[in-house]
């Protein structure tokens, strides 16, 4: 759930709340608790209590999300509460959960997983600055646990210094070489902070792009059926100049191959059309757009159609320049490990 609740709260302040909320939900995905966490050892009372704490955490976030979604729905009917009042009500619910975590940690001062879990909860609920000390404490208790390194790297990627983010992601990878999230996070940070990456690694901008692409591919190799991961990688090509047309098209076709819904597939067709527009393949782009029929993609489809038509006309007389149809897109932010990875059952 990571940034979902924060995003939904922000959506309440939007002039188009329903649309903003839909966008937030589309861009954030919740993953289930791993079996190792759900099945705590019943002969260990601390493990059982920690399991209950995790379940309360999940319930708290679910209830808060429901409160926000209901308020947005009521607002659409002209009966919603003020955003400030809802935020206070949601935070009051979060405060109850914070007290539970703090009580547990007072009694179990060396519980690495609990420090990680609480840090994740704080980050998910808009208290990123506070989360750092809990991730740091987890790292002190167990320097070989990669989760704390990853989550601290996320913080430094957001707040700086970015050099620490590079170093900490690399440390997380060295401690767990088969975790795709770590490679993707380092790839995204390298891509987004190109100047810092050039200075940190002593490489050129094109070599920065090469490094980011390599890291994304390592992430995908470890999780080849993850559509969101593949789509995130494919979007990076919008920012690479000169455009690597064949690589970009191949990346989107790879995403298309694992798309599990018609909406995902049609979304990829829109992106394929965008890339074609950038590459001057206007007729090919129009062919991709013919496959886009769902109403949810209609606005984006129309915008790309206009761009393709304008660029096609301009190419004939070479008298005008057109806007980059993919300039507004970028890869997602690095992922904080929350309950799905950072809260293994005691002993794991």
N, C-alpha and C positions, 0 to 999 in steps of 0.2 A: 504494500500500500504506500510505502515511502512518502512521496510528495503529494499524494492524492488529496488528503484532507486540507493541506495548506493551499493547494490549488483551488479546491472547491470554496474555501473561505474567501479567496481572492475573487472568485467568480461572482460571489454575492455583491461585490462592489461594482461589478460590470454593468454597463448600460443594457446589455443583452445577456441576462443571467443564464437563461436556458441554453443558449448557444455556447456561452463561455464554459458552463459546467459540462456540457457534452464534450467539448474539446478537451477539458481536463481529464475526464474519464477515459477518453480515447487514447490519451498520451500516457496514462499511468496504469500499470497492471499489477494486480495483487497475486502473489503466489502462495500456495498452501504451506502449512507447517510440514517439515519433513517427518517421516515416520519415526525417526529416532527421537524427535522431540515429543511427538504425541504419545509415545509409549514409554514413559519414564519408568524406571525400575521401582516396582512397588515395595521392595524390601529396603529402600533407602528413603527415609522420611524427608530429607532435604531435597532429593530429586523429585519426590512427589509434590512438595510445596512449590518448587520452582516450576514444575509443569503447570500447576494451578495458576501461578503468577503469569505465565505465558498465555494461558487461556483467557485470563482476565484482561491482559493487554489486548489480545485480539478482539475480545468482546467490546472493550472500550472504544477501539478504533471503528469497529463496525457500527456501534451505536452513534458515535459522533458523525460518521458519514451519513447515516440514515437521517439524523437531525438536520444536517445541511441540505441533503437532497429534498427532504420534505419541505423545508423552508423555501427552497428554490421553486418547488412545484406550487406552493401556496402563493408565492410572489407572482407567478405567472397568472394566477387567478385573481390577483389584486388583494391578497389577504396575508402576505408574508410579514414577518417581523423585521425590525431594523437590523442591519448587518451587525452593528455593534452589540446589540442585545444577544443575538445568536452567538457571536464570538465569545461573549462572557459566559453564556450557558455551556458552550462546548468546552471552554477552558476549565470551567468548574468540574466537568466530568473528567477531564484530563488530570486535574489536581488530585482527585481521588486515587487515580492510578499511580501518580507520582508518590503519594504517601505509601502505597503498598510496596513499591520498589524500594523506597528509602528505608522502610522498616525491615525488609528482607536483608538489605545490604548492611544494616547496622548489626544484624545477628550473624551474618555470613560474610565477613569482611574480605575473604579471599576467593569468593565465587566469581571466577573469570566470566563465565557465561552470563551471569546476572548483570555484571557491569556492562558487558556488550549489549545485552538486551535493553537495559535502561538507557544507555546512550542512543541506541536506535530509536527507542520510543520518544526521547526528547527531540531528536532530529526530525522525526516524522510529524511532530506536533509543534514545530516552529521554534524550538529552543536549541538551535544548532550550537550556539556559543557554549551552552551548558553541557552539551553532549560530549565535548572534547575531553573534559576531565575524567569522564567515565571510560572513554576509549583509552586514554593515557594510562589510567589505573589498570585496565585489563592488560595493556601491553607490558606494564611493569611486572605484573603477576606472572604473565606467560609470554615472554618475548618471541616464542616460536608459534604463537597463534596468529595466522595471517589475517584474520578478520579485523583485528584492531588496526593493523597497518593499512589495510584497504580503506577503512572508514576514516581514519585520520588523513589519508591521502585525499579523500573526497573533500574533507574540510579545507585543507590547504589549497586544493584546486579552486575552491569557491572564494576563499578569503586571502590566500597568499601566505607565505611565498610559494609560488608555483613550483620552484625547484624542489621543495620538500615533497610535493605531490608526486613528481617523477620518482624520487628516491623511495618513497614509501610504497608506491604501486610495485616498483621493481622488487622491493623486499617481500611484499605479499606473494608475488609470482614465484620468487625463489623458495618460499616456504610451502607453496601449494601450486605445483606446475600444471595441474589439470583443471584449474578453475577458470572457466571462460570469462566470468565477470571481470576478473583482474586484468586480463589482456584487453578486453573491451574498454575498461575504464582508462587504462594507460593510453590506448589508441585514441580515445576521444580527447583526452587532455593534451596529448601531443598535437593532435589536429587543431584543436581550438586555440592553443597557446603556442602558435608557430614561432614567434619571436623568442619566447622563453626556451622552447625546445631547441632552436638553433644555437642559442648560447649555452644551454646545459650540455648538449651532446656534441657541440662543435661541428655542426653539419649545415649544409645549405637548405634552402626552403624546399627544393625538390626532394632532397634526401629526407627531410622531415615528412613529406607526403608519403614517400616510400616506406618509412618506418611505421607510420600510422597504418598504412594499408597492410603491411606485414602483420602487425599486431591484431588488426581486425580479423585477418584470415586465420591467425592462430586461435582466436576466440571462436570463430565459426567452425573450425576443424574439430573443436571439442564439443560443439553443440550445433551440429549441421542442420537440424530441423527447426530451429528457432526462427520464426518469421520476423519477429521484431528485431532480432540481432542482425539478421541479413539485411533488412530494410534500413536499419541504422547505418550499416556499413555502406550500402549503396548511395545513401544521401551524401556521404562525404565527397563524392565526386563532383558535386555542384560547386564546391569551393576550391577545387584543384584547377590551376591554370598552368599551361594550356590544358583544355579539356581532354581527358583520356577516354575518348568516345567508346571504343570497343570494350574497355574495362568497365565503364559505367553501365553500358547496355548488358554486359554479361552479369554484373552484380544484380541488376534488377531482374534479369531472367532467372537467376538463382533464387531470388526471393519469390518470384512467381511460382517456381516449381514446388515450393513448400507452403504456399498460401493455402489456408484451410477453409476460408470462407469466400463467397462471391465478392463481398465488400473488399476484402484484402486484395483479391485478384484485380478487381477493377481499379483499385487505388494504384496498383503497380502499373497498369496500363497508362494511367495519367502520368506517372513518372517517366515511363518509357517515352511517352510523347514529349515531355519536357526535354529529355536528353536529346531526342531527335531535333527538337527546335534549336537547341544550342549548337548542334552539329550541322545544321543546315539540311537535315533530312526531313523536309516539311511534309511530303506526301506520305512517307512512312509514319510520321507522327500522327497524321490524320487517320491513318488506318488503325492505329492503336486506340484513338479516341472513339472510333465507331463501336468498340467493344464496351464502352462505358455507358451504362444505361440506368444505374441506380440513382435515385433522387439525391442521395447524400453526397454524391460526387458531382452533381450537376453544376454547381457554381464554379468549382475548380476546373471542371472540363471546359466550361464556357470561356473562362479566362485563358486557358492554354490554347483553345481554338482561336481566340482573337490574336494571341501572340504569334501563333503559327501563320495565320493569314497575313498579319502585318509584316512579319519577317520574310515570308515568301514573296510578297509584293515588293518589298524593299530590295530583295536580292535580284529581282528582274531588272530594275533600273539603277540599282546600286546608289540610291540617292538618300537613304535614311538609315539610321541605326535604331535598333530595338532593344528594349530592356531584357535583362537576363531572366528567363522564366523560372529559374531555380534559385535565384539569389536570396529568397526569403526562407530557404530551408537550411537546416544544419543538423548534425547528429544530436542525439539527446545527451543530457548531462550524465556524468558518471553515476553509477549506481551504488547507493549505500547498501551494505548488506544488513538486512533486517532479520526478521524471524526465520526466513527461509534458509539462511546460512549461518548467521551470527549467533544463533541460539541452539546449539546442539545439546542433546541430553547430557547430563552429567556423566563424565567418563569418556565421552567421544572426543 
